[in-house]
Amino acid sequence: MKNEKEIPVFKYHPNPLKTGVIEKRSTTCEVCGEKAEYIYVGPFYAIQEIEKICPWCIKNGKAAKKYNGEFQDAASCDKVDKDEYLDELIHRTPGYMGWQQEYWLSHCGDFCAFIGYVGWNEIKSFISELENDVEDLGYTVENIEKYLRINGHLQGYLFECLHCNKKRLYIDCA
């Protein structure tokens, strides 16, 4: 049985247990057939509905290859400098759960790491760093302060650049 000590590290989603897309739940992976203590519960886009994917089959690309699937819609991503970054994101990185369509942000020519779900309280101390994203999405800081809540009707998704540590924000409505 695969255990907690072996959970792979994902470059673009470093805390999938914290964000809730990987849960501690003993089951058998539909990809490799092995028992695992952890299972992926986030989005997976494939023709077949697959509900039991272990983190290891995400990391090594077996799940995406076996079911011709993706963990993130390639059309819903910022541009990056190298095709290999897109391949890693959509085929070997756990997605995150959005209200409508998840969107993955980039910076410095590479995808950012998804940090987690945020509301105003989680971002107010560094809102000035996020002002361009807020404006690009058509909001004002005042709107964000008033309405952005975790699991609220206006939900924030925080990303961080892997190269310069700049924070980025995506917002979705319920």
C-alpha positions as CSV (number, residue, x, y, z in Angstrom):
1,M,0.0,0.0,0.0
2,K,1.3,3.5,-0.9
3,N,1.5,5.7,2.2
4,E,1.8,9.3,3.3
5,K,5.6,9.4,3.3
6,E,5.6,8.8,-0.4
7,I,3.1,11.5,-1.6
8,P,4.8,13.1,-4.6
9,V,5.6,16.8,-4.7
10,F,3.8,18.7,-7.5
11,K,5.6,21.8,-8.8
12,Y,2.4,23.7,-9.7
13,H,0.2,22.4,-6.8
14,P,2.6,22.0,-3.8
15,N,-0.1,21.5,-1.1
16,P,-2.9,19.3,-2.6
17,L,-3.8,17.9,0.9
18,K,-4.2,21.4,2.2
19,T,-6.3,22.5,-0.8
20,G,-8.4,19.4,-0.4
21,V,-8.0,17.9,-3.9
22,I,-6.1,14.9,-2.4
23,E,-7.8,13.3,0.6
24,K,-6.7,10.6,3.0
25,R,-9.0,7.8,2.1
26,S,-7.9,4.2,1.7
27,T,-9.0,2.8,-1.7
28,T,-7.8,1.1,-4.9
29,C,-6.5,3.3,-7.7
30,E,-8.4,2.8,-11.0
31,V,-5.2,3.5,-12.9
32,C,-2.5,1.3,-11.3
33,G,-4.8,-1.1,-9.4
34,E,-2.8,-0.6,-6.2
35,K,-4.2,0.2,-2.8
36,A,-3.4,3.8,-1.7
37,E,-4.1,5.7,1.5
38,Y,-4.6,8.9,-0.6
39,I,-6.9,9.6,-3.5
40,Y,-7.5,12.6,-5.8
41,V,-10.9,14.2,-5.6
42,G,-10.3,17.2,-8.0
43,P,-11.2,17.7,-11.6
44,F,-10.2,15.2,-14.3
45,Y,-11.4,15.8,-17.8
46,A,-11.7,12.5,-19.8
47,I,-14.4,10.7,-21.7
48,Q,-14.7,8.0,-19.0
49,E,-15.6,9.1,-15.4
50,I,-12.7,8.2,-13.2
51,E,-13.1,8.7,-9.5
52,K,-10.2,6.9,-7.9
53,I,-6.8,8.2,-9.0
54,C,-3.8,8.0,-6.6
55,P,-1.4,10.9,-6.4
56,W,1.4,8.8,-7.9
57,C,-0.5,8.1,-11.1
58,I,-1.0,11.8,-11.5
59,K,2.7,12.6,-10.9
60,N,4.0,9.9,-13.3
61,G,1.4,10.8,-16.0
62,K,-0.2,7.3,-16.1
63,A,-3.7,8.6,-15.3
64,A,-3.7,11.2,-18.1
65,K,-2.2,8.7,-20.6
66,K,-4.4,5.7,-19.7
67,Y,-7.7,7.7,-20.0
68,N,-6.5,10.4,-22.5
69,G,-7.4,12.9,-19.8
70,E,-6.3,16.3,-18.4
71,F,-6.3,17.7,-14.9
72,Q,-6.6,21.3,-16.3
73,D,-8.2,22.6,-19.4
74,A,-5.3,23.7,-21.7
75,A,-7.5,26.5,-23.1
76,S,-8.0,27.9,-19.6
77,C,-4.4,28.7,-18.9
78,D,-2.2,31.7,-19.2
79,K,0.6,31.5,-21.8
80,V,4.0,30.1,-20.9
81,D,7.4,30.0,-22.5
82,K,7.8,26.2,-23.0
83,D,5.4,23.5,-24.1
84,E,6.8,21.2,-21.4
85,Y,5.3,23.5,-18.7
86,L,1.8,23.0,-20.2
87,D,2.3,19.3,-20.5
88,E,3.3,19.0,-16.8
89,L,0.4,21.2,-15.7
90,I,-2.4,19.4,-17.6
91,H,-1.1,15.8,-17.5
92,R,0.9,15.5,-14.2
93,T,-0.5,18.1,-11.8
94,P,-3.6,17.9,-9.6
95,G,-6.2,20.6,-10.6
96,Y,-8.2,22.7,-8.2
97,M,-11.9,23.1,-7.8
98,G,-13.5,26.3,-9.1
99,W,-17.1,27.4,-9.2
100,Q,-17.3,27.7,-13.0
101,Q,-14.1,27.1,-15.1
102,E,-10.8,26.8,-13.4
103,Y,-8.1,29.1,-14.8
104,W,-4.3,28.7,-14.2
105,L,-2.2,31.8,-14.0
106,S,1.5,32.3,-15.0
107,H,4.3,34.7,-14.4
108,C,7.9,34.9,-15.5
109,G,7.1,32.6,-18.5
110,D,6.1,29.7,-16.3
111,F,2.9,28.6,-14.5
112,C,2.5,29.7,-11.0
113,A,1.9,27.4,-8.1
114,F,-1.6,27.2,-6.8
115,I,-1.5,28.1,-3.2
116,G,-5.2,27.9,-2.2
117,Y,-8.7,29.3,-1.9
118,V,-8.8,32.8,-0.5
119,G,-11.2,35.5,0.6
120,W,-10.5,39.1,1.6
121,N,-9.1,38.2,5.0
122,E,-6.4,36.0,3.5
123,I,-5.2,38.6,0.9
124,K,-5.8,42.0,2.6
125,S,-2.2,42.3,3.9
126,F,-0.8,42.1,0.3
127,I,-3.7,43.4,-1.8
128,S,-1.5,46.0,-3.4
129,E,0.5,43.2,-5.0
130,L,-2.8,41.9,-6.5
131,E,-4.3,45.1,-7.8
132,N,-3.4,44.5,-11.4
133,D,-5.1,41.1,-11.3
134,V,-8.2,42.6,-9.6
135,E,-8.5,45.3,-12.2
136,D,-7.8,42.9,-15.1
137,L,-10.7,40.8,-13.9
138,G,-13.0,43.8,-13.8
139,Y,-13.2,44.3,-10.1
140,T,-12.2,47.1,-7.7
141,V,-10.4,46.6,-4.4
142,E,-13.5,47.9,-2.7
143,N,-15.6,45.1,-4.4
144,I,-13.1,42.5,-3.4
145,E,-13.1,43.7,0.2
146,K,-16.8,43.6,0.4
147,Y,-17.6,40.4,-1.5
148,L,-14.6,38.0,-1.7
149,R,-15.0,35.1,0.7
150,I,-13.9,31.5,0.8
151,N,-16.8,29.5,-0.4
152,G,-18.7,32.7,-1.0
153,H,-20.4,33.9,-4.1
154,L,-17.1,35.6,-5.1
155,Q,-14.3,33.1,-4.6
156,G,-10.6,33.8,-4.9
157,Y,-7.8,31.5,-6.0
158,L,-4.3,32.4,-5.0
159,F,-1.2,31.6,-7.1
160,E,2.5,32.4,-6.6
161,C,5.3,32.7,-9.1
162,L,7.9,30.0,-8.8
163,H,10.6,32.3,-9.9
164,C,10.0,35.7,-8.2
165,N,7.4,34.8,-5.6
166,K,4.9,37.3,-6.9
167,K,1.4,36.6,-5.8
168,R,-1.4,36.4,-8.4
169,L,-5.2,36.2,-8.0
170,Y,-7.9,34.7,-10.0
171,I,-11.6,35.2,-9.1
172,D,-14.7,33.2,-9.9
173,C,-18.4,33.7,-9.2
174,A,-20.8,31.2,-8.0
